[in-house]
């Protein structure tokens, strides 16, 4: 049994509270820390801390889920690591590439102690997609299109999404989704950015962006993110002999599907699941941390976090 603590009690903290309170033979929630919100109706077995450091230093906790604002991630990961805790940290890991490089230097010799919480990677749909491409004769991948965007009705300067100080912007907040999706199909070579662009809003953070990349020198990849437009929020994989469309790549429902089109047929690969994407993230992370193996499945370790951060840095700075 591995004992979890949650730091931060915003939307994601509440989501993972629901996941971690479910009965399990491999994980258990023992502590929560929030500096701004009181958590009501907790089990008597769950300790509440007003101070993050108190939870980080507590012997009650083996693994810490960090769900605070983007600009706090680096400091909290450093403290948790120095207190020998295992870490599941919300994306983005850092505010910029330098922060992620520093965390990589800290964690690279203890890679079994860290996962970046890009939750869709834990869902069965991701593994089924990879196996479908591997096991069927659809040819090589030629192009990938991936998007994640939603319309925010009102831009508020104090909103975390639109505050530069808090790590806002569409690229830092959403860009890890298409980039991490492209990473699933990368082999040994680093992705090369061909072109990138973004538009700023009145708070001087990027409100949308687009990036073109080459994967292994032969796959063209296009990613789009937006905080001003409801995008398709889908992924399309163009192969030599087929087109695969993932309608719900980021938050698959309990009955999701992959659309496959070839010259001769069309079919849906149905994925039935009895858990949400965050339940899968908790289960796979707990299993990984308790076993102490290198079998990440498709979870994001510190090396991949660095790869993602490199692409995001180019994208949001137009280097």
Long-range contacts (C-beta under 8 A, 24 or more apart in sequence): 1-25, 1-26, 1-27, 1-28, 2-26, 2-27, 2-28, 2-62, 2-63, 2-86, 2-286, 2-289, 2-290, 3-27, 3-28, 3-29, 3-30, 3-31, 3-60, 3-61, 3-62, 3-63, 4-28, 4-29, 4-30, 4-31, 4-61, 4-62, 4-63, 4-64, 4-65, 4-282, 4-286, 5-29, 5-30, 5-31, 5-32, 5-33, 5-55, 5-58, 5-60, 5-61, 5-63, 5-64, 5-65, 6-31, 6-32, 6-33, 6-64, 6-65, 6-67, 7-33, 7-52, 7-55, 7-56, 7-64, 7-65, 7-66, 7-67, 7-68, 7-76, 8-33, 8-34, 8-66, 8-67, 8-68, 8-69, 9-34, 9-36, 9-37, 9-39, 9-67, 10-67, 10-68, 12-67, 12-90, 13-65, 13-67, 15-278, 16-65, 16-67, 16-278, 16-282, 18-278, 19-276, 19-278, 19-279, 19-281, 19-282, 20-65, 20-282, 22-279, 24-283, 24-286, 26-283, 26-286, 26-287, 26-290, 27-282, 27-283, 27-286, 30-60, 30-61, 31-55, 31-58, 31-60, 31-61, 52-76, 52-79, 53-79, 56-80, 56-83, 56-85, 57-83, 61-85, 62-86, 62-289, 63-87, 63-88, 63-285, 63-286, 63-289, 64-88, 65-89, 65-90, 65-117, 66-90, 69-160, 69-166, 69-167, 70-95, 70-160, 70-166, 70-167, 70-168, 70-172, 70-173, 71-95, 71-165, 71-166, 71-167, 74-99, 74-102, 74-103, 77-103, 77-106, 77-107, 77-114, 78-103, 78-106, 81-106, 81-107, 81-110, 81-113, 81-114, 85-113, 86-112, 86-113, 86-114, 86-289, 87-113, 87-114, 87-115, 88-115, 88-116, 88-117, 88-281, 88-285, 89-114, 89-115, 89-116, 89-117, 90-116, 90-117, 91-116, 91-117, 91-118, 91-176, 92-167, 92-172, 92-173, 92-176, 92-309, 92-312, 93-305, 93-309, 94-309, 95-167, 95-172, 96-309, 96-313, 97-309, 97-310, 97-312, 97-313, 100-305, 100-306, 100-309, 101-306, 101-309, 103-302, 103-305, 104-302, 104-303, 104-305, 104-306, 107-302, 108-302, 108-303, 111-294, 111-301, 111-302, 111-303, 112-288, 112-289, 112-292, 112-293, 112-294, 113-289, 114-301, 114-302, 114-305, 115-285, 115-288, 115-289, 115-296, 115-299, 115-300, 115-301, 116-176, 116-300, 116-301, 116-302, 116-304, 116-305, 116-308, 117-281, 117-300, 118-176, 118-177, 118-180, 118-300, 119-277, 119-278, 119-280, 119-281, 120-177, 120-249, 120-250, 120-251, 120-252, 120-277, 121-180, 121-297, 121-298, 121-299, 121-300, 122-277, 122-280, 122-281, 122-283, 122-284, 122-285, 122-297, 122-298, 122-299, 123-252, 123-273, 123-277, 123-280, 124-271, 124-273, 124-280, 125-246, 125-248, 125-249, 125-252, 125-256, 125-258, 125-271, 125-273, 126-184, 126-298, 127-297, 127-298, 128-258, 128-269, 128-271, 129-244, 129-246, 129-258, 130-184, 130-298, 132-244, 132-258, 132-260, 132-269, 133-237, 133-239, 133-244, 136-242, 137-241, 138-239, 138-240, 138-241, 138-242, 138-244, 138-260, 138-262, 139-239, 139-240, 139-241, 139-242, 140-218, 140-239, 140-240, 141-185, 141-219, 141-237, 141-238, 141-239, 142-218, 142-219, 142-220, 142-238, 142-239, 142-240, 143-219, 143-220, 143-221, 143-222, 143-237, 143-238, 144-181, 144-182, 144-185, 144-215, 144-219, 144-220, 144-221, 144-222, 144-235, 144-236, 144-237, 144-238, 145-221, 145-222, 145-223, 145-235, 145-236, 145-238, 146-177, 146-178, 146-181, 146-182, 146-221, 146-222, 146-223, 146-224, 146-234, 146-235, 146-236, 146-249, 147-178, 147-223, 147-224, 147-225, 147-226, 147-231, 147-232, 147-233, 147-234, 147-235, 148-174, 148-177, 148-178, 148-224, 148-225, 148-231, 148-233, 148-250, 149-174, 149-208, 149-224, 149-225, 149-226, 149-227, 149-228, 149-229, 149-230, 149-231, 149-233, 150-226, 150-227, 150-229, 150-230, 150-231, 150-233, 151-226, 151-227, 151-228, 151-229, 151-230, 152-227, 152-228, 155-201, 155-202, 155-203, 155-207, 157-203, 161-205, 161-227, 162-201, 162-203, 162-205, 162-227, 163-203, 163-205, 164-203, 164-204, 164-205, 168-203, 168-205, 169-205, 169-206, 169-207, 169-227, 169-316, 170-198, 170-205, 170-206, 170-207, 170-208, 170-209, 170-225, 170-226, 170-227, 171-198, 171-206, 171-209, 171-225, 171-312, 171-315, 171-316, 172-312, 172-316, 173-227, 174-225, 174-226, 174-227, 175-209, 175-211, 175-223, 175-225, 175-311, 175-312, 175-315, 175-316, 176-308, 176-312, 177-225, 177-249, 177-250, 178-211, 178-221, 178-223, 178-224, 178-225, 178-235, 179-211, 179-223, 179-308, 179-311, 179-312, 180-300, 180-304, 180-308, 181-235, 181-249, 182-213, 182-215, 182-221, 182-223, 183-304, 183-307, 183-308, 184-298, 185-215, 185-216, 185-219, 186-215, 186-216, 187-216, 188-216, 189-215, 189-216, 189-217, 190-307, 190-310, 191-215, 191-221, 191-307, 191-311, 192-217, 193-311, 193-314, 193-315, 196-314, 196-315, 196-318, 197-318, 198-315, 198-316, 198-318, 201-227, 201-228, 206-316, 209-315, 209-316, 211-311, 211-315, 213-311, 251-277, 252-277
